[in-house]
């Protein structure tokens, strides 16, 4: 490459010489009629000076080009070296950072794997514990329900249960009363059999009605209300006499005690519901289940005895009884009272 540039430099010098020599020899002779001999000498000197200046500049340009090329090479080499070093440094930093990130990622993955394994065991253990706790909670709820709402169901003929048995259980509950007894009776007449076979049942029925009145007579119970459903508006003797004499006698005594300003309050209404229940102190429910016998007669079939101190169930019966009673003004009518 340098040889080629040297060749071109010699070629330019040769051309310059070829151009300068004719101008130096021939031009003054061609211009002798125009310029003086002194001016011709000056013109020759001018031509030689121009050629010299051009030649010197060509030499300067040649060496300047070589110098610049050398400087450019060194500068390029230095820049390349610095750039390469910078890139290598950055690459090394990136490599170190990448390795650190890879290490941290592996540690995290390891930690996550360990956590997953550990948590799986913990979760399984917690699920097991939770299942056991639910079982315990269910048992406690059942026990709590037993404390809040205790239900006993007695059925006539089941495990030697008789009407007398149920009346005795009813007596056991009403003697505990200290505030109120509310009774809602069916419009169907309960059969009263006076034969020897049913003697015990009749005795307990009579004892039950007598106990209700005694509780009012000695003021143990502040209020004894009874709603009597009757099939028609008539004297009670015409409805119950010869069919339910014990019941008729009980209602008569309630009416007499009410006249004497005792705490008994019988009311009558036309048929609405074929059911019978007793509310004691607004926390105990005796719900009699009846079975139809014939015509307008029924017989006790069973009884629910519900202890409901938190009014879970009994509030519905209280609301129904009060709803009926508050709209009743009619008292029982008797021919002999």
ABEGO torsion letter per residue (X at the ends): XAAAAAAAAAAAAAAAAAAAAAAAAAAAAAAAAABBAAAAAAAAAAAAAAAAAAAAAAAAAAAAAAAAAAAAAAAAAAAAAAAAAAAAAAAAAAAAAAAAAAAAAAAAAAAAAAAAAAAAAAAAAAAAAAAAAAAAAAAAAAAAAAAABBBBBBBBGBGGBBAAAAAAAAAAAAAABAABBBBBBBABBBBBBABAAAAAAAAAAAAAAAAAAAAAAAGABABBBBBBBBABBBBAAAAABGABAAAAAAAAAAAAAAAAGBABBBBBBBBABBBBBBBBGGABBBBBBBBBABEABBBBABBBBBBBAAGAAAAAAAAAAAAAAAABABBBBBAAX
